[in-house]
Amino acid sequence: MSGPVVPGPVIQSLALSEGKATLTWSAIDKPSYSLRYKNNLNDADWVPVNVAIEGVGSSATAVDNSIGNAPQRFYQVMVVESP
């Protein structure tokens, strides 16, 4: 028997300031999340922004310090560890 279906993370906000992007997404307690990016959707791989981020409460937040002067960036949030 499988466990309950848990909705995936949804990016709720994105704030840009001084070459940094702060993202907040929906989360649940305990799983870890990975924030990844691509500068072009045709790029082969998603690049991890940082180490796994643990969900606490109903949201999680991460800062991408590497955005610099990139004209665009696409983000993906993935669950990397579930309860």
C-alpha positions as CSV (number, residue, x, y, z in Angstrom):
1,M,0.0,0.0,0.0
2,S,1.4,3.4,-0.8
3,G,1.3,6.6,1.3
4,P,-0.8,9.7,0.8
5,V,-0.3,11.8,-2.3
6,V,1.5,15.0,-1.4
7,P,1.4,18.0,-3.7
8,G,4.7,19.0,-5.3
9,P,6.4,22.3,-4.5
10,V,5.1,25.5,-6.2
11,I,7.2,28.6,-6.5
12,Q,5.2,31.4,-4.7
13,S,7.5,34.4,-5.0
14,L,10.7,35.6,-6.6
15,A,12.5,38.7,-5.6
16,L,15.6,40.2,-7.4
17,S,18.1,42.4,-5.6
18,E,21.7,43.3,-6.3
19,G,22.4,40.2,-8.5
20,K,20.6,37.8,-6.2
21,A,17.3,36.0,-6.6
22,T,15.3,34.9,-3.5
23,L,12.7,32.3,-4.2
24,T,10.0,31.0,-1.8
25,W,8.0,27.9,-2.6
26,S,5.2,25.8,-1.0
27,A,6.6,23.0,1.2
28,I,5.8,20.6,3.9
29,D,7.8,19.7,7.1
30,K,10.7,17.3,6.7
31,P,11.4,16.7,3.0
32,S,14.4,18.3,1.5
33,Y,14.2,20.3,-1.6
34,S,16.7,21.2,-4.3
35,L,16.6,24.5,-6.2
36,R,18.0,24.3,-9.7
37,Y,18.3,26.6,-12.7
38,K,19.0,26.9,-16.4
39,N,19.8,30.1,-18.2
40,N,18.3,28.6,-21.4
41,L,15.6,26.0,-21.5
42,N,17.5,24.2,-24.3
43,D,20.5,23.6,-21.9
44,A,20.9,19.8,-21.2
45,D,21.1,19.9,-17.4
46,W,19.6,21.8,-14.5
47,V,22.3,23.3,-12.3
48,P,21.9,23.0,-8.5
49,V,21.9,26.4,-6.7
50,N,22.8,25.1,-3.3
51,V,22.7,22.1,-1.0
52,A,19.4,20.5,0.0
53,I,17.0,22.8,1.8
54,E,14.7,21.4,4.4
55,G,11.0,22.3,4.4
56,V,9.8,23.9,7.6
57,G,6.1,24.7,7.9
58,S,4.3,25.6,4.7
59,S,7.1,27.2,2.8
60,A,10.9,27.1,2.1
61,T,13.2,29.8,0.8
62,A,16.6,29.8,-1.0
63,V,18.8,32.5,-2.4
64,D,20.6,32.2,-5.7
65,N,23.7,34.3,-5.3
66,S,25.1,33.5,-8.7
67,I,22.5,35.3,-10.9
68,G,24.8,38.2,-11.6
69,N,23.9,39.9,-15.0
70,A,22.2,36.9,-16.5
71,P,19.4,38.2,-18.8
72,Q,17.1,35.4,-17.8
73,R,17.0,32.3,-15.6
74,F,14.6,29.4,-15.2
75,Y,14.1,27.7,-11.9
76,Q,12.9,24.2,-10.8
77,V,12.3,23.0,-7.3
78,M,12.5,19.3,-6.7
79,V,11.8,17.1,-3.7
80,V,15.0,15.2,-3.0
81,E,14.0,13.4,0.2
82,S,10.5,12.6,1.4
83,P,9.3,11.8,4.9
